[in-house]
Amino acid sequence: MIWVTQLLNGILLGGYYALLACGLSFMFGVMRIINLAHGDLAILSACLVFLIADATGISPFVALIAVLPVMAIIGWALQRWMLERSLRAGVLVPLLTTFGLAIFIENGLFEYLGADTRSLAPYIGDFAFDSFTIGGDVYVGSLAALIFAVAVLLLGGLRLFLNHTSLGRAIRATAEDADTAELVGINARAVYAIAAAIAVASAGLAGVFLAMRETFSPYSGPMQLIFAFEAVVIGGIGSLSGTLVGGIVLGVAQTFGAEIHPKGFLIAGHVVFLVVLAGRLTLNAIHARGGVQRLFARRS
């Protein structure tokens, strides 16, 4: 029965990774930008909720309602005033821009808050540690189950939004070809800004849940970026449903890795990521080789 519990815990952990990776996948799918500040933006949101909860004593869930619009505005502003300009200079400049942004956020938080670790767990009471049983033998964490449910709702909601709303269809059209979308009356600049707002707000949501389930510091962002990137690559870059699958695979791998060896938590996740990455690169190479061979066959 312990293996069933570990499997379920891994799936629930994967829900957090999927939630964390959602914004990274969404931003790349729409704008072809890999946001290296993604993890640090999540930590920024966690810090904002912590400051509000610590100063006022209100529940972090209530503070989250105020912080998420702020994170959306930050995403909108970043796209309009930073990423949009860097995109004009080529694909490498946005990477350097978001890398610089990550360093700015980390050191800004360190300067203001110091290097101490913090957590929102004390502010949500017993809910941080509560659990319930399934079948009387399998224990499930209440917070982990909530995070997984939120991840499924967010990813499913975004999928419905993209498929069944005019704005969602505009985002899909712009992601496919921004120049052609402009020709049919879609404001690509506005679409990119909205997509960035959604991506950063979802990162902020993940950051707050991270702060509820464990401790964090101003320098916790890079590790969260790694987890998000691994989940996106495993599930398929730009795929929302694949992001959920990738997060679950990563979470299950880490959980069973920790069960096999105390130091296997991170190693198992990295190994699965590298295996999937190698497989994808191999398939792409085979596909490209087949395309070249077909081209020469037609010419001959």
LOVEX-380227 format. One record per residue: residue number from 1; chain; x, y, z of N, C-alpha, C, O in turn. Coordinates in steps of 0.05 Angstrom, whole numbers, always signed. Each point is the difference from the previous one (the first is absolute). Layout:
! residues N
LUMLO:NUM:A:X:Y:Z:X:Y:Z:X:Y:Z:X:Y:Z
...
***
This chain:
! residues 300
LUMLO:1:A:+16:-24:+0:-16:+24:+0:+17:+25:+0:-9:+22:-9
LUMLO:2:A:+34:-24:+19:+17:+23:+1:+7:+11:-28:+3:+24:-4
LUMLO:3:A:-2:-43:-16:+6:+8:-27:-24:+16:-12:+4:+18:-16
LUMLO:4:A:-28:-26:+24:-24:+15:-9:+0:+28:+11:-6:+19:-14
LUMLO:5:A:+14:-17:+39:+1:+26:+13:+21:+18:-13:-4:+23:-5
LUMLO:6:A:+27:-35:-1:+22:+15:-13:-8:+9:-28:+6:+22:-8
LUMLO:7:A:-20:-40:-6:-9:+7:-27:-20:+23:+1:+2:+19:-16
LUMLO:8:A:-20:-20:+34:-20:+21:+3:+13:+26:+8:-6:+22:-10
LUMLO:9:A:+25:-23:+29:+15:+24:+8:+16:+12:-23:+2:+24:-2
LUMLO:10:A:+9:-42:-14:+15:+10:-24:-18:+14:-20:+8:+20:-11
LUMLO:11:A:-32:-31:+8:-19:+12:-19:-8:+28:+11:-2:+19:-16
LUMLO:12:A:-3:-17:+42:-8:+25:+12:+23:+20:-2:-5:+24:-5
LUMLO:13:A:+29:-33:+10:+23:+18:-3:+3:+9:-29:+7:+23:-5
LUMLO:14:A:-13:-41:-13:+0:+8:-28:-20:+22:-7:+4:+16:-18
LUMLO:15:A:-26:-15:+34:-19:+22:-4:+12:+27:+6:-5:+19:-14
LUMLO:16:A:+22:-18:+35:+14:+25:+5:+19:+7:-22:+1:+23:-9
LUMLO:17:A:+14:-43:-1:+19:+6:-22:-15:+9:-25:+10:+17:-15
LUMLO:18:A:-33:-29:+10:-16:+8:-24:-10:+29:+4:+1:+15:-19
LUMLO:19:A:-9:-8:+43:-9:+27:+5:+23:+19:-3:-3:+22:-12
LUMLO:20:A:+27:-29:+21:+23:+17:-2:+8:+3:-29:+9:+22:-9
LUMLO:21:A:-11:-44:-7:+9:+0:-28:-20:+13:-19:+7:+6:-23
LUMLO:22:A:-31:-2:+32:-21:+9:-17:+7:+27:-14:-2:+2:-24
LUMLO:23:A:+11:+17:+40:+6:+26:-11:+24:+0:-19:+1:+13:-20
LUMLO:24:A:+19:-30:+27:+24:-3:-17:-8:-11:-27:+10:+10:-20
LUMLO:25:A:-26:-31:+20:-9:-12:-24:-18:+19:-17:+3:+1:-24
LUMLO:26:A:-20:+13:+38:-19:+18:-14:+15:+23:-13:-6:+7:-23
LUMLO:27:A:+26:+5:+37:+15:+22:-12:+16:-9:-24:+2:+14:-20
LUMLO:28:A:+10:-38:+22:+15:-10:-23:-18:-7:-23:+6:+6:-23
LUMLO:29:A:-29:-18:+29:-18:-7:-21:-11:+23:-16:-5:-2:-24
LUMLO:30:A:+1:+25:+38:-11:+24:-14:+22:+17:-11:-2:+9:-23
LUMLO:31:A:+23:-3:+38:+20:+20:-8:+27:-12:-7:+18:+15:-8
LUMLO:32:A:-15:-41:+12:+26:-13:-5:+22:+11:+17:+23:+4:-8
LUMLO:33:A:-30:+3:+33:+19:+11:+20:+3:-20:+23:-20:-8:+11
LUMLO:34:A:+45:+1:-5:+6:-16:+24:+6:+20:+22:+22:+12:+0
LUMLO:35:A:-40:-9:+19:+3:+20:+21:+17:-11:+22:-9:-16:+17
LUMLO:36:A:+35:+24:-16:+18:-9:+21:-6:+12:+27:+11:-9:+20
LUMLO:37:A:-28:+29:-19:-8:+12:+26:-26:-13:+11:-11:+10:+19
LUMLO:38:A:+2:-31:-32:-26:-12:+8:-1:-8:+29:-18:+7:+14
LUMLO:39:A:+39:-21:-5:+1:-9:+27:+2:+23:+20:-13:-1:+21
LUMLO:40:A:+28:+21:-28:+3:+23:+18:-26:+17:+1:-5:+12:+21
LUMLO:41:A:-10:-11:-42:-26:+13:+1:-19:-15:+18:-16:+12:+14
LUMLO:42:A:+18:-38:-13:-16:-16:+18:+7:+6:+29:-17:+2:+17
LUMLO:43:A:+43:+0:-12:+9:+7:+27:-7:+28:+8:-7:+6:+23
LUMLO:44:A:+7:+12:-42:-9:+28:+5:-29:+0:+10:-6:+14:+19
LUMLO:45:A:-11:-29:-32:-28:-2:+8:-2:-11:+28:-16:+9:+16
LUMLO:46:A:+31:-30:-10:+0:-12:+26:+8:+20:+22:-11:+1:+21
LUMLO:47:A:+31:+15:-28:+9:+21:+19:-21:+21:+5:-4:+9:+22
LUMLO:48:A:-10:-1:-44:-21:+20:+3:-22:-10:+18:-10:+14:+18
LUMLO:49:A:+1:-39:-22:-21:-12:+17:+10:-2:+28:-15:+5:+19
LUMLO:50:A:+40:-13:-15:+11:-3:+27:+0:+27:+14:-8:+1:+24
LUMLO:51:A:+16:+20:-37:+1:+27:+12:-28:+9:+8:-4:+11:+22
LUMLO:52:A:-16:-16:-39:-27:+8:+6:-11:-16:+24:-11:+11:+19
LUMLO:53:A:+15:-38:-20:-10:-17:+22:+14:+7:+26:-13:-1:+21
LUMLO:54:A:+39:+6:-22:+15:+6:+24:-8:+27:+12:+0:+3:+25
LUMLO:55:A:-6:+16:-42:-6:+27:+9:-29:+3:+10:-6:+15:+19
LUMLO:56:A:-12:-30:-31:-29:+3:+6:-12:-23:+15:-20:+2:+13
LUMLO:57:A:+33:-26:-15:-11:-23:+12:-22:-14:-15:-12:-19:+10
LUMLO:58:A:+6:+28:-34:-21:-12:-16:+10:-26:-13:+24:-5:-1
LUMLO:59:A:-42:-11:-8:+7:-25:-12:+15:+4:-26:-7:+18:-16
LUMLO:60:A:+27:-34:+10:+14:+2:-26:-18:-4:-24:+5:+11:-21
LUMLO:61:A:-27:-26:+25:-18:-4:-22:-15:+26:-7:-6:+6:-23
LUMLO:62:A:+1:+11:+44:-12:+26:-5:+21:+19:-12:-6:+15:-19
LUMLO:63:A:+30:-16:+29:+22:+17:-11:+5:-7:-29:+8:+18:-16
LUMLO:64:A:-11:-43:+9:+5:-9:-27:-19:+14:-20:+8:+6:-22
LUMLO:65:A:-32:+0:+31:-20:+13:-17:+11:+28:-8:-6:+10:-22
LUMLO:66:A:+20:+3:+40:+11:+27:-6:+26:-2:-15:+6:+18:-17
LUMLO:67:A:+9:-39:+21:+27:-1:-12:-1:-10:-29:+15:+10:-17
LUMLO:68:A:-34:-28:+10:-1:-10:-27:-4:+22:-21:+13:+0:-21
LUMLO:69:A:-31:+19:+25:-2:+23:-19:+26:+15:-3:+7:+10:-21
LUMLO:70:A:+7:-7:+44:+25:+15:-1:+20:-15:-17:+14:+12:-16
LUMLO:71:A:-13:-39:+19:+18:-16:-17:-7:+2:-29:+17:+1:-18
LUMLO:72:A:-43:-1:+12:-9:+3:-28:+9:+27:-12:+8:+1:-23
LUMLO:73:A:-10:+20:+39:+9:+26:-9:+30:+0:-5:+9:+12:-19
LUMLO:74:A:+6:-25:+37:+29:-2:-4:+6:-14:-26:+18:+8:-15
LUMLO:75:A:-32:-30:+10:+4:-15:-26:-6:+18:-24:+15:+0:-19
LUMLO:76:A:-38:+14:+21:-7:+18:-23:+21:+21:-4:+8:+6:-23
LUMLO:77:A:+2:+6:+45:+20:+21:-2:+27:-11:-11:+13:+13:-16
LUMLO:78:A:-6:-37:+25:+25:-12:-9:-1:-4:-30:+20:+5:-14
LUMLO:79:A:-42:-14:+4:-2:-5:-29:+1:+27:-15:+14:+2:-20
LUMLO:80:A:-29:+17:+29:-2:+26:-15:+26:+15:+1:+8:+12:-20
LUMLO:81:A:+6:-11:+42:+23:+17:+4:+27:-14:-2:+21:+13:-1
LUMLO:82:A:-21:-39:+2:+26:-14:+0:+1:-22:-21:+17:+1:-18
LUMLO:83:A:-34:-21:+19:+2:-22:-18:-6:+7:-29:+12:-10:-18
LUMLO:84:A:-32:+28:+14:-7:+8:-27:+24:+13:-14:+5:-5:-24
LUMLO:85:A:+10:+21:+38:+23:+14:-12:+23:-20:-4:+14:+2:-20
LUMLO:86:A:-10:-20:+39:+22:-19:-3:-5:-20:-23:+19:-9:-12
LUMLO:87:A:-45:+3:+7:-6:-19:-22:+9:+11:-27:+6:-15:-18
LUMLO:88:A:-6:+41:+15:+7:+12:-26:+30:-5:-6:+8:+3:-23
LUMLO:89:A:+8:-9:+43:+28:-4:-4:+8:-29:-4:+24:-6:-2
LUMLO:90:A:-43:-12:+0:+6:-28:-4:-9:-17:+23:-9:+10:+20
LUMLO:91:A:+12:-37:-23:-9:-19:+19:+17:-2:+25:-9:-8:+21
LUMLO:92:A:+35:+16:-23:+18:-2:+22:-4:+22:+21:+3:-4:+24
LUMLO:93:A:-10:+28:-34:-2:+23:+18:-21:-4:+22:+4:+7:+23
LUMLO:94:A:-28:-18:-30:-20:-5:+22:+11:-18:+22:-7:+3:+23
LUMLO:95:A:+23:-23:-31:+12:-18:+20:+18:+16:+19:-2:-3:+25
LUMLO:96:A:+19:+21:-36:+17:+16:+16:-16:+20:+17:+7:+6:+23
LUMLO:97:A:-29:+4:-34:-16:+19:+14:-13:-13:+24:+0:+12:+22
LUMLO:98:A:-12:-35:-26:-13:-13:+23:+20:-11:+20:-6:-2:+24
LUMLO:99:A:+30:-5:-33:+22:-7:+19:+7:+23:+18:+3:-3:+24
LUMLO:100:A:+0:+27:-37:+5:+24:+16:-22:+7:+19:+4:+8:+23
LUMLO:101:A:-29:-12:-32:-23:+5:+17:+0:-19:+24:-7:+8:+22
LUMLO:102:A:+14:-33:-26:+2:-20:+22:+20:+9:+21:-6:-1:+24
LUMLO:103:A:+29:+10:-33:+21:+10:+19:-10:+24:+15:+5:+3:+24
LUMLO:104:A:-19:+15:-38:-11:+24:+13:-20:-7:+21:+1:+11:+22
LUMLO:105:A:-19:-30:-27:-21:-7:+19:+13:-14:+24:-6:+6:+23
LUMLO:106:A:+25:-24:-28:+13:-15:+22:+14:+19:+19:-4:-1:+24
LUMLO:107:A:+20:+19:-35:+16:+18:+17:-18:+21:+13:+6:+10:+22
LUMLO:108:A:-27:-1:-36:-18:+19:+12:-15:-12:+24:-3:+13:+20
LUMLO:109:A:-6:-38:-23:-13:-13:+23:+20:-5:+23:-7:+2:+23
LUMLO:110:A:+31:-9:-30:+21:-4:+20:+5:+26:+15:+3:+0:+25
LUMLO:111:A:-1:+21:-40:+6:+26:+13:-23:+9:+19:+5:+11:+21
LUMLO:112:A:-29:-18:-29:-23:+9:+16:-7:-19:+23:-8:+8:+22
LUMLO:113:A:+10:-34:-28:-10:-20:+19:+23:-15:+14:-5:-13:+21
LUMLO:114:A:+29:+14:-32:+22:-16:+11:+0:-28:-10:-17:-7:-17
LUMLO:115:A:+35:-9:+26:+3:-28:-10:-15:-20:+16:+1:-24:-7
LUMLO:116:A:-16:+32:+27:-15:-20:+17:-21:-14:-17:-12:+11:-18
LUMLO:117:A:+8:-37:+25:-22:-15:-12:-26:+7:+14:-1:+5:+24
LUMLO:118:A:-21:-6:-39:-26:+6:+10:-20:-21:-10:+6:-16:-18
LUMLO:119:A:-30:+16:+29:-21:-18:-9:-27:+12:+7:-3:+15:+19
LUMLO:120:A:-16:-22:-36:-28:+8:+6:-15:-21:+15:-24:+4:+7
LUMLO:121:A:+36:-27:-1:-13:-21:+14:-12:+9:+26:-23:-8:+7
LUMLO:122:A:+38:+23:+10:-12:+9:+25:-25:+17:-3:-17:+1:+19
LUMLO:123:A:+13:+11:-42:-23:+18:-4:-25:-14:-10:-21:+12:-2
LUMLO:124:A:+24:-38:-5:-23:-15:-9:-7:-22:+20:-17:-17:-5
LUMLO:125:A:+30:+17:+28:-7:-18:+22:+4:-29:-6:+19:-7:-14
LUMLO:126:A:-37:-9:+24:+3:-29:-3:-4:-10:-29:+7:-22:-7
LUMLO:127:A:-18:+40:-10:-5:-9:-28:+26:-7:-14:+1:-16:-18
LUMLO:128:A:+22:+28:+27:+26:-6:-12:+8:-29:+5:+16:-10:-16
LUMLO:129:A:-27:-2:+37:+9:-27:+7:-22:-21:+0:+4:-24:+3
LUMLO:130:A:-29:+34:-6:-23:-19:+1:+1:-20:-23:+11:+5:-21
LUMLO:131:A:-23:-27:+26:-2:-21:-21:-26:-15:+3:-14:+2:+21
LUMLO:132:A:+6:-17:-41:-23:-17:+1:+7:-27:-12:+20:-2:-14
LUMLO:133:A:-36:-18:+19:+7:-27:-9:-18:-8:-23:-23:+8:-2
LUMLO:134:A:+34:-25:-15:-15:-12:-21:+1:-31:+4:+21:-11:-1
LUMLO:135:A:-44:-1:+5:+0:-28:+5:+10:-8:+27:+4:-24:+6
LUMLO:136:A:+1:+44:+12:+9:-6:+27:+30:-5:+3:+10:+0:+22
LUMLO:137:A:+5:-3:-44:+28:-6:+2:+18:+21:-15:+23:+2:+7
LUMLO:138:A:-34:+12:-26:+15:+19:-16:-5:+29:+10:-23:+9:+0
LUMLO:139:A:+44:+4:+9:-3:+27:+11:+7:+21:-22:+19:-3:-14
LUMLO:140:A:-36:+23:+13:+3:+21:-20:+1:+27:+14:-18:+6:+16
LUMLO:141:A:+38:+10:-22:+1:+27:+12:-21:+18:-11:-5:+1:-25
LUMLO:142:A:-9:+14:+42:-21:+18:-8:+10:+22:-18:-12:+7:-21
LUMLO:143:A:+35:+5:+29:+11:+22:-16:+10:-10:-27:-5:+13:-20
LUMLO:144:A:+17:-37:+19:+9:-11:-25:-23:-6:-19:+2:+5:-24
LUMLO:145:A:-24:-14:+36:-24:-6:-17:-11:+26:-11:-9:+1:-23
LUMLO:146:A:+9:+20:+40:-10:+26:-10:+17:+11:-22:-10:+10:-21
LUMLO:147:A:+37:-12:+24:+18:+10:-21:-5:-15:-26:-1:+12:-22
LUMLO:148:A:-2:-39:+24:-5:-15:-25:-26:+8:-13:-1:+3:-24
LUMLO:149:A:-20:+1:+40:-26:+8:-11:+2:+27:-14:-11:+5:-21
LUMLO:150:A:+26:+14:+34:+3:+26:-12:+16:-2:-27:-7:+14:-19
LUMLO:151:A:+27:-31:+19:+16:-4:-25:-18:-10:-22:+2:+10:-23
LUMLO:152:A:-18:-30:+29:-18:-11:-21:-20:+21:-9:-5:+2:-24
LUMLO:153:A:-6:+13:+42:-20:+20:-7:+13:+22:-16:-12:+10:-20
LUMLO:154:A:+37:-1:+27:+13:+21:-15:+7:-9:-28:-5:+14:-19
LUMLO:155:A:+17:-37:+17:+8:-10:-27:-24:-6:-17:-1:+7:-24
LUMLO:156:A:-19:-19:+36:-25:-5:-15:-14:+25:-7:-11:+3:-23
LUMLO:157:A:+10:+16:+41:-13:+26:-6:+14:+15:-22:-13:+12:-17
LUMLO:158:A:+40:-12:+18:+15:+13:-22:-5:-13:-27:-2:+14:-20
LUMLO:159:A:+0:-40:+20:-6:-15:-25:-27:+8:-11:-3:+5:-24
LUMLO:160:A:-17:-4:+42:-27:+8:-9:+0:+30:-9:-13:+7:-19
LUMLO:161:A:+28:+9:+34:+2:+28:-7:+12:+4:-28:-10:+16:-16
LUMLO:162:A:+31:-31:+10:+13:+3:-26:-18:-11:-23:+2:+10:-23
LUMLO:163:A:-18:-30:+29:-16:-13:-21:-28:+12:-5:-11:-2:-21
LUMLO:164:A:+1:+16:+42:-29:+7:-2:-5:+30:+6:-24:+7:+3
LUMLO:165:A:+44:+10:-3:-5:+28:+3:+14:+15:-22:+19:-10:-12
LUMLO:166:A:-29:+34:+5:+12:+15:-22:+28:+9:+7:+18:-1:-17
LUMLO:167:A:-13:+9:+43:+27:+7:+8:+18:-24:-2:+23:+2:-9
LUMLO:168:A:-32:-25:+18:+16:-24:-1:+7:-8:-29:+23:-7:-5
LUMLO:169:A:-42:+10:-13:+6:-6:-28:+20:+21:-11:+17:-7:-17
LUMLO:170:A:-19:+32:+26:+19:+20:-8:+28:-7:+10:+20:+5:-14
LUMLO:171:A:-18:-15:+38:+26:-8:+11:+12:-23:-17:+24:+0:-6
LUMLO:172:A:-41:-20:-1:+9:-22:-16:+9:+9:-27:+20:-10:-11
LUMLO:173:A:-35:+28:-1:+8:+10:-27:+26:+15:+1:+17:-2:-18
LUMLO:174:A:-14:+19:+39:+25:+15:+3:+24:-18:+5:+22:+4:-11
LUMLO:175:A:-27:-25:+27:+22:-19:+5:+8:-15:-26:+24:-6:-3
LUMLO:176:A:-43:+1:-15:+6:-13:-25:+15:+17:-19:+20:-8:-11
LUMLO:177:A:-29:+33:+8:+13:+19:-19:-9:+28:+7:-23:+8:-8
LUMLO:178:A:+39:+7:+22:-8:+27:+9:-5:+19:-23:-19:+16:+1
LUMLO:179:A:+35:-18:-22:-3:+18:-22:-26:-5:-15:-14:+19:-7
LUMLO:180:A:+7:-44:+3:-25:-6:-13:-24:+8:+17:-20:+10:-10
LUMLO:181:A:+23:-14:+37:-21:+8:+18:-5:+30:-1:-23:+9:+2
LUMLO:182:A:+44:+6:-5:-3:+29:-3:-16:+8:-25:-15:+19:+0
LUMLO:183:A:+19:-35:-21:-14:+6:-25:-30:-3:+2:-15:+13:-15
LUMLO:184:A:+6:-30:+34:-29:-4:+3:-12:+16:+23:-22:-6:+10
LUMLO:185:A:+38:+25:+0:-10:+19:+20:+6:-7:+29:-11:+13:+18
LUMLO:186:A:+28:-32:-13:+7:-7:+28:+24:+17:+8:+20:+2:-14
LUMLO:187:A:-22:+10:+37:+21:+16:+12:+20:-19:+14:-4:-8:+23
LUMLO:188:A:+25:+1:-37:+20:-19:+11:+13:+10:+25:+5:-16:+18
LUMLO:189:A:+1:+42:-17:+12:+11:+24:-17:-4:+25:+10:-8:+21
LUMLO:190:A:-36:+14:-24:-18:-4:+22:-3:-29:+8:-1:-7:+23
LUMLO:191:A:+0:-10:-43:-2:-29:+5:+25:-10:+15:-3:-15:+20
LUMLO:192:A:+26:+23:-28:+25:-8:+14:-1:+10:+29:+8:-15:+18
LUMLO:193:A:-17:+40:-14:+0:+11:+27:-20:-16:+18:+6:-5:+23
LUMLO:194:A:-29:-2:-34:-19:-16:+15:+11:-28:+7:-3:-10:+22
LUMLO:195:A:+16:-2:-42:+12:-26:+4:+21:+1:+22:+2:-18:+17
LUMLO:196:A:+14:+39:-17:+21:+3:+21:-13:+4:+27:+10:-10:+20
LUMLO:197:A:-32:+25:-19:-14:+4:+26:-11:-26:+10:+3:-6:+24
LUMLO:198:A:-14:-11:-41:-10:-26:+9:+23:-18:+10:-3:-13:+20
LUMLO:199:A:+25:+13:-35:+23:-17:+7:+12:+8:+27:+5:-17:+17
LUMLO:200:A:-2:+43:-12:+12:+9:+25:-19:-4:+23:+8:-7:+22
LUMLO:201:A:-34:+12:-26:-19:-5:+21:-1:-29:+8:-2:-7:+24
LUMLO:202:A:+4:-12:-43:+0:-28:+6:+25:-8:+15:+0:-16:+18
LUMLO:203:A:+23:+29:-25:+25:-5:+15:-3:+10:+29:+9:-12:+19
LUMLO:204:A:-23:+35:-16:-4:+11:+27:-18:-19:+16:+5:-3:+24
LUMLO:205:A:-25:-9:-36:-17:-19:+14:+17:-24:+10:-3:-9:+23
LUMLO:206:A:+20:-1:-41:+17:-23:+8:+19:+8:+22:+5:-16:+18
LUMLO:207:A:+6:+40:-19:+18:+9:+21:-13:+1:+28:+13:-8:+19
LUMLO:208:A:-38:+16:-18:-14:+1:+26:-5:-28:+10:+3:-5:+24
LUMLO:209:A:-10:-13:-41:-4:-28:+9:+27:-12:+9:+0:-16:+19
LUMLO:210:A:+22:+23:-33:+26:-9:+9:+5:+9:+29:+9:-16:+17
LUMLO:211:A:-15:+41:-11:+5:+11:+26:-18:-13:+21:+7:+0:+24
LUMLO:212:A:-30:-10:-32:-17:-14:+19:+10:-28:+6:-4:-10:+23
LUMLO:213:A:+16:-3:-42:+8:-28:+3:+29:-4:+11:+6:-21:+9
LUMLO:214:A:+10:+42:-12:+28:-2:+10:+11:+28:+5:-14:+20:-4
LUMLO:215:A:+39:-19:+12:+13:+25:+4:+12:+11:-26:+4:-15:-19
LUMLO:216:A:+0:+41:+18:+12:+13:-23:+17:+23:+9:-2:+10:+22
LUMLO:217:A:+20:-2:-40:+18:+23:+5:+2:+16:-26:-10:-8:-20
LUMLO:218:A:+22:+32:+22:+3:+16:-25:+14:-14:-23:-3:+8:-23
LUMLO:219:A:+18:-29:+30:+16:-14:-21:-12:-27:-6:+14:-18:-10
LUMLO:220:A:-39:+14:+15:-13:-26:-6:-10:-1:-29:-7:-22:-10
LUMLO:221:A:+7:+44:-4:-11:+1:-27:+14:-18:-21:-14:-14:-14
LUMLO:222:A:+40:+13:+13:+13:-16:-21:-7:-30:+2:-4:-12:-21
LUMLO:223:A:+2:+1:+45:-8:-28:+2:-28:-5:-10:-6:-20:-13
LUMLO:224:A:-12:+39:+18:-28:-2:-10:+0:+2:-30:-16:-13:-14
LUMLO:225:A:+33:+30:+3:+2:+2:-29:+9:-27:-12:-10:-8:-21
LUMLO:226:A:+29:-6:+34:+9:-25:-10:-23:-21:+0:-4:-14:-20
LUMLO:227:A:-11:+13:+42:-22:-19:+1:-21:+6:-22:-10:-18:-13
LUMLO:228:A:+4:+44:+10:-19:+8:-21:+10:-7:-28:-16:-11:-16
LUMLO:229:A:+41:+16:+11:+11:-6:-26:+0:-30:-6:-6:-9:-22
LUMLO:230:A:+13:-7:+42:+0:-29:-3:-28:-10:-6:-4:-17:-18
LUMLO:231:A:-16:+27:+32:-28:-9:-4:-9:+8:-28:-14:-16:-13
LUMLO:232:A:+22:+40:+3:-8:+9:-26:+12:-18:-22:-13:-8:-19
LUMLO:233:A:+39:+2:+22:+14:-16:-20:-11:-28:+0:-4:-12:-22
LUMLO:234:A:-1:+0:+45:-10:-27:+1:-28:-2:-13:-6:-19:-14
LUMLO:235:A:-11:+39:+20:-27:+0:-11:-3:+10:-28:-20:-5:-13
LUMLO:236:A:+40:+20:+3:-2:+12:-26:-3:+30:+1:-20:+10:+11
LUMLO:237:A:+39:+5:-21:+0:+29:+2:-24:+12:-14:-6:-7:-23
LUMLO:238:A:-9:+24:+38:-23:+14:-12:-26:-15:+3:-21:+10:-8
LUMLO:239:A:+21:-35:+18:-24:-16:+3:-10:+2:+29:+14:-7:+19
LUMLO:240:A:-39:+17:-15:-11:+3:+27:-6:-27:+12:+7:-5:+23
LUMLO:241:A:-19:-13:-38:-6:-27:+10:+26:-15:+5:+3:-15:+19
LUMLO:242:A:+16:+19:-37:+26:-13:+3:+15:+10:+25:+15:-15:+13
LUMLO:243:A:-20:+41:-6:+12:+11:+25:-9:-15:+24:+16:-6:+18
LUMLO:244:A:-42:-1:-17:-10:-16:+23:+13:-27:+1:+8:-10:+21
LUMLO:245:A:-6:-3:-44:+12:-27:-2:+30:+2:+8:+9:-16:+16
LUMLO:246:A:+5:+36:-26:+28:+3:+7:+4:+5:+29:+19:-11:+12
LUMLO:247:A:-36:+28:+0:+2:+4:+29:-4:-25:+16:+14:-5:+19
LUMLO:248:A:-34:-11:-27:-5:-25:+14:+23:-19:-2:+8:-13:+19
LUMLO:249:A:+2:+10:-44:+23:-18:-4:+24:+9:+17:+13:-17:+13
LUMLO:250:A:-8:+42:-12:+23:+11:+17:-6:-5:+29:+18:-9:+15
LUMLO:251:A:-42:+14:-6:-6:-4:+28:+1:-29:+9:+11:-6:+21
LUMLO:252:A:-21:-12:-38:+1:-29:+6:+30:-9:+1:+7:-16:+17
LUMLO:253:A:+8:+25:-37:+28:-8:+0:+15:+9:+25:+15:-16:+11
LUMLO:254:A:-20:+40:-2:+14:+10:+23:-9:-15:+25:+16:-6:+18
LUMLO:255:A:-42:+1:-16:-10:-14:+24:+11:-28:+2:+9:-9:+22
LUMLO:256:A:-9:-6:-44:+11:-27:+1:+31:+0:+3:+12:-18:+12
LUMLO:257:A:+0:+39:-23:+29:+3:+4:+7:+3:+29:+20:-11:+9
LUMLO:258:A:-35:+28:+5:+5:+4:+29:-6:-26:+16:+13:-4:+20
LUMLO:259:A:-32:-12:-30:-6:-25:+14:+23:-20:-4:+6:-16:+19
LUMLO:260:A:+6:+16:-42:+22:-19:-5:+26:+8:+15:+14:-17:+10
LUMLO:261:A:-9:+44:-10:+25:+10:+13:-6:+27:+11:-14:+16:-13
LUMLO:262:A:+24:-9:+37:-5:+26:+11:+9:+24:-18:-12:+21:+1
LUMLO:263:A:+32:-26:-17:+10:+22:-18:-12:-3:-28:+9:+15:-18
LUMLO:264:A:-28:-32:+15:-10:-6:-27:-22:+19:-9:-9:-3:-23
LUMLO:265:A:-1:+21:+40:-23:+17:-7:+7:+16:-25:-15:-1:-20
LUMLO:266:A:+36:+17:+21:+6:+17:-22:+13:-15:-23:-6:+5:-24
LUMLO:267:A:+22:-25:+31:+15:-15:-21:-20:-14:-18:+3:+0:-25
LUMLO:268:A:-23:-13:+36:-20:-15:-16:-14:+18:-19:-5:-7:-23
LUMLO:269:A:-3:+30:+32:-14:+19:-18:+18:+9:-22:-9:+2:-23
LUMLO:270:A:+34:+4:+29:+19:+9:-21:+5:-22:-20:+3:+5:-24
LUMLO:271:A:-1:-30:+34:+5:-22:-19:-23:-4:-19:+4:-4:-24
LUMLO:272:A:-28:+5:+34:-24:-2:-17:+0:+23:-21:-6:-5:-23
LUMLO:273:A:+12:+29:+32:+1:+23:-18:+20:-5:-22:-5:+5:-24
LUMLO:274:A:+29:-14:+31:+21:-4:-20:-7:-22:-19:+6:+2:-24
LUMLO:275:A:-19:-23:+34:-8:-22:-18:-20:+10:-20:+2:-6:-24
LUMLO:276:A:-22:+20:+33:-21:+11:-18:+12:+20:-20:-6:-1:-23
LUMLO:277:A:+24:+18:+33:+13:+19:-18:+16:-14:-21:-1:+7:-23
LUMLO:278:A:+17:-27:+31:+16:-15:-19:-18:-14:-21:+6:+0:-24
LUMLO:279:A:-29:-11:+34:-18:-13:-19:-12:+20:-20:-3:-7:-23
LUMLO:280:A:-5:+30:+33:-11:+20:-18:+20:+10:-21:-6:+3:-23
LUMLO:281:A:+31:+1:+32:+21:+8:-19:+6:-21:-20:+5:+6:-24
LUMLO:282:A:-5:-31:+33:+4:-22:-19:-22:-2:-21:+6:-4:-23
LUMLO:283:A:-31:+6:+32:-22:-1:-19:+1:+23:-19:-6:-3:-24
LUMLO:284:A:+13:+27:+34:+2:+23:-18:+22:-4:-21:-3:+7:-23
LUMLO:285:A:+26:-19:+32:+22:-5:-19:-8:-21:-21:+6:+4:-23
LUMLO:286:A:-21:-24:+32:-9:-21:-20:-19:+12:-19:+1:-5:-24
LUMLO:287:A:-20:+22:+34:-19:+13:-18:+14:+18:-20:-7:+1:-23
LUMLO:288:A:+26:+15:+33:+15:+18:-18:+15:-16:-21:+1:+8:-23
LUMLO:289:A:+12:-30:+31:+15:-16:-19:-18:-12:-21:+6:-1:-24
LUMLO:290:A:-30:-8:+33:-19:-11:-19:-10:+21:-20:-4:-5:-24
LUMLO:291:A:+1:+30:+34:-8:+22:-18:+21:+6:-21:-7:+5:-23
LUMLO:292:A:+32:-5:+31:+22:+4:-19:+1:-22:-20:+4:+5:-24
LUMLO:293:A:-7:-30:+33:+1:-22:-19:-23:+1:-20:+4:-5:-24
LUMLO:294:A:-28:+13:+33:-22:+2:-19:+4:+23:-20:-7:-2:-23
LUMLO:295:A:+20:+23:+32:+6:+23:-18:+19:-9:-22:-4:+6:-23
LUMLO:296:A:+26:-20:+31:+19:-9:-21:-13:-21:-18:+6:-1:-24
LUMLO:297:A:-24:-15:+35:-13:-21:-17:-18:+14:-21:-1:-10:-23
LUMLO:298:A:-12:+31:+30:-17:+14:-19:+17:+13:-22:-7:+1:-23
LUMLO:299:A:+30:+10:+32:+17:+14:-20:+14:-20:-19:+5:+7:-23
LUMLO:300:A:-1:-31:+33:+14:-19:-18:-21:-14:-18:+8:-17:-16
***
